[in-house]
Amino acid sequence: MAFFTRFSPVLVALAALAVAPAALAQSSPGYFMPPSQAPAPAPAPAHVQTPAPTPAAQPQQQMPPIPQLPALPKGAPPPVAVIGVLSVPEVMQKSTAAQGVQAVIRQRQEELAQEAQAARDKIQAEQAQIEADRSTLTDAQLASKEQALRDEVAATQTSFQERNQAIQNSGQAALGIIESELIAIIRQEAEARGMNLVLHREQVALNVDAFDITDAVVTQLNKLLPSVPVPPSVVTPGMQVDTPDQGAGQ
């Protein structure tokens, strides 16, 4: 069953073409391969003295001296910091527009997954038919059919990868509209409160609720941008396709 062995990994990959990019990025099994251990050398006879290796001298790299620069003219000191904090992940999670984009993208990916499964079933049926006809085919005919199936598998993979990338691109375009509106709202809320420094809440070890403008930003974002259209997921010529890291361990 060498023919099945050759194609099975490719066919299995077809079923995963419509998954999210995070899942594609985790395709490496990540096995731990312990290094092979060479046999231990036989102990030297007692009367043989093995000289200790002399460590190689490491050159000491010295830093150049710190230059003495002239003092700059005195400038105006910065204003007193009026700080706010904000959780962007929480804002996006509570954004009705972002929720709508996620729903559309999820639906498109589910439809693509169904089509990928149908394509996989079709290729498996063709593969089984070639195997059933093996005894009646000449070597040249068998080689031709196998090559045609390999070409079909490669073309199908490329097609679904491009369509999956198109879905991701359309989702990013819609989220970009939300992010632009979010930046304007953060600036608006900060100016209304006299804040001149807004930090990510996830990077702050301690703060009080009075600093946090997350809920206010969510309310304003849902008011000004309750929804955004998701553009069609169109495959364009020469479109860049994000593929799993080729350097990952196999």
C-alpha positions in Angstrom: 0.0 0.0 0.0 2.9 2.4 -0.8 0.5 4.6 -2.8 -1.7 5.3 0.3 1.4 5.9 2.4 2.6 8.6 0.0 -0.6 10.6 0.0 -2.0 10.1 3.5 -0.1 13.0 5.2 -1.2 15.3 2.4 -4.9 14.3 2.6 -4.9 14.7 6.3 -3.6 18.3 5.8 -6.6 19.1 3.6 -9.0 18.8 6.5 -7.1 21.4 8.5 -6.8 24.1 5.8 -9.7 26.2 7.1 -8.6 26.4 10.7 -7.5 29.6 12.4 -3.9 30.7 11.8 -3.0 30.0 15.4 -3.8 26.3 14.8 -1.7 26.3 11.7 1.2 27.8 13.6 1.0 25.0 16.1 1.3 22.2 13.5 4.7 21.2 14.7 4.5 18.2 17.1 7.4 19.6 19.2 8.9 16.2 20.0 11.9 16.1 22.3 14.7 14.1 20.7 17.3 13.2 23.3 20.9 13.3 22.0 22.4 10.0 21.1 25.0 8.9 23.7 28.4 7.7 22.5 29.8 4.8 24.4 32.0 5.8 27.3 35.7 5.6 26.6 37.6 2.8 28.3 39.5 3.9 31.4 43.2 4.5 30.9 45.6 2.2 32.6 46.7 3.2 36.1 50.3 4.0 35.1 49.3 6.4 32.3 49.1 10.0 33.4 46.7 12.1 31.2 47.7 15.7 31.3 44.9 18.1 32.1 43.9 20.3 29.1 45.1 23.8 29.2 42.2 26.3 28.9 42.5 28.6 26.0 43.0 32.2 26.9 40.0 34.3 26.2 40.7 37.8 25.0 39.2 40.4 27.2 37.2 42.9 25.2 37.1 46.3 26.9 34.5 48.9 26.5 35.6 52.2 25.1 35.7 55.1 27.5 32.5 57.0 28.0 32.7 60.4 26.2 32.2 63.6 28.1 29.5 65.6 26.3 28.7 69.2 26.9 25.6 70.1 28.8 22.5 70.9 26.8 20.5 74.1 27.3 17.9 73.9 30.0 14.5 73.0 28.6 11.0 73.1 30.0 10.3 70.2 32.3 7.5 67.7 31.3 4.0 68.3 32.8 2.9 66.4 35.8 1.6 63.0 34.7 -2.1 62.5 34.9 -2.4 58.8 34.4 -5.2 56.6 33.0 -5.2 52.8 32.4 -7.1 50.9 29.8 -7.5 47.2 28.9 -7.6 47.0 25.1 -8.4 43.2 25.1 -11.4 43.8 27.3 -12.6 46.6 25.1 -12.4 44.4 22.0 -14.1 41.6 23.8 -17.0 43.8 24.8 -17.2 45.7 21.4 -20.4 44.8 19.6 -18.6 45.6 16.3 -15.7 43.2 17.1 -18.2 40.5 18.1 -20.0 40.9 14.8 -16.7 40.6 12.8 -15.7 37.4 14.7 -19.1 35.9 14.0 -18.8 36.5 10.2 -15.2 35.2 10.1 -16.2 32.1 12.1 -19.0 31.4 9.7 -16.8 31.8 6.6 -14.2 29.5 8.1 -16.8 26.9 9.0 -18.1 26.9 5.4 -14.5 26.6 4.1 -13.9 23.7 6.4 -16.9 21.9 5.0 -15.7 22.4 1.5 -12.2 21.2 2.5 -13.7 18.0 3.8 -15.6 17.5 0.6 -12.4 18.0 -1.4 -10.6 15.6 0.9 -13.3 12.9 0.4 -13.1 13.4 -3.4 -9.3 12.9 -3.4 -9.6 9.9 -1.2 -12.1 8.3 -3.6 -9.8 9.0 -6.5 -6.9 7.5 -4.6 -8.9 4.4 -3.8 -9.9 4.0 -7.4 -6.3 4.1 -8.6 -5.4 1.5 -6.0 -8.3 -0.7 -7.2 -7.2 -0.4 -10.8 -3.6 -1.0 -10.1 -3.5 -4.6 -11.4 -5.1 -3.6 -14.7 -2.8 -0.6 -15.4 0.6 -0.5 -17.1 3.4 1.1 -15.2 3.2 4.2 -17.4 -0.5 4.5 -16.8 -0.2 4.0 -13.1 2.6 6.6 -12.9 0.5 9.1 -14.9 -2.5 8.7 -12.7 -0.4 9.0 -9.5 1.2 12.2 -10.9 -2.2 13.6 -11.8 -3.4 13.0 -8.3 -0.4 14.6 -6.8 -0.9 17.6 -8.9 -4.5 17.8 -7.8 -3.6 17.5 -4.2 -1.1 20.3 -4.5 -3.5 22.6 -6.4 -6.3 21.9 -3.8 -4.0 22.7 -0.9 -2.9 26.0 -2.5 -6.5 26.9 -3.3 -7.7 26.4 0.3 -4.7 28.1 1.8 -5.3 31.2 -0.3 -9.0 31.2 0.5 -8.3 30.8 4.2 -5.8 33.7 4.0 -8.5 35.8 2.2 -10.9 35.2 5.1 -8.2 36.3 7.5 -7.4 39.4 5.5 -11.0 40.5 5.3 -11.3 40.1 9.1 -8.2 42.2 9.7 -9.5 44.9 7.4 -12.7 45.1 9.5 -10.8 45.0 12.8 -8.6 47.8 11.4 -11.7 50.1 11.2 -12.5 49.3 14.9 -8.9 50.0 16.0 -8.8 53.4 14.3 -12.1 54.4 16.0 -10.7 53.0 19.3 -7.6 55.2 19.1 -9.8 58.3 18.5 -12.1 57.4 21.4 -9.1 56.8 23.8 -7.8 60.2 22.9 -11.2 61.7 23.4 -11.8 60.1 26.8 -8.3 61.0 28.0 -8.7 64.7 27.0 -12.1 64.9 28.7 -10.4 63.7 32.0 -7.3 65.8 31.6 -5.1 62.7 31.2 -1.8 63.0 29.4 -0.6 59.4 29.9 -2.7 56.3 29.3 -1.1 52.9 30.0 -2.1 49.3 29.2 -3.8 47.9 32.3 -2.1 44.5 31.8 1.3 46.2 32.2 0.4 48.0 35.5 1.0 46.1 38.8 -1.3 48.3 40.8 -3.9 51.0 40.1 -7.2 52.3 41.5 -10.5 52.2 39.7 -10.5 56.0 39.2 -7.6 55.6 36.8 -9.5 53.0 34.6 -11.3 54.3 31.5 -12.0 50.9 30.0 -15.8 50.9 30.6 -16.1 54.4 29.4 -14.3 53.6 26.2 -16.4 50.5 25.6 -19.6 52.5 26.0 -18.4 55.2 23.6 -17.2 52.7 21.1 -20.4 50.7 21.0 -22.3 54.0 20.7 -20.3 55.4 17.8 -19.5 52.1 16.1 -22.0 49.4 16.9 -21.1 47.4 13.8 -18.7 47.3 10.8 -19.1 45.6 7.5 -16.7 42.7 6.8 -15.4 43.0 3.2 -15.7 39.9 0.9 -13.0 37.4 1.3 -11.4 37.6 -2.2 -8.3 35.8 -3.4 -6.2 38.3 -5.3 -3.3 37.5 -7.7 0.0 37.3 -5.8 -1.6 37.4 -2.4 0.8 36.7 0.4 -0.2 33.5 2.3 1.0 33.0 5.8 2.2 29.4 6.2 3.4 27.6 9.3 7.0 28.1 10.3 9.1 26.0 7.9 11.9 25.9 10.4 9.9 24.1 13.1 10.9 20.6 14.0 9.2 17.9 12.0 
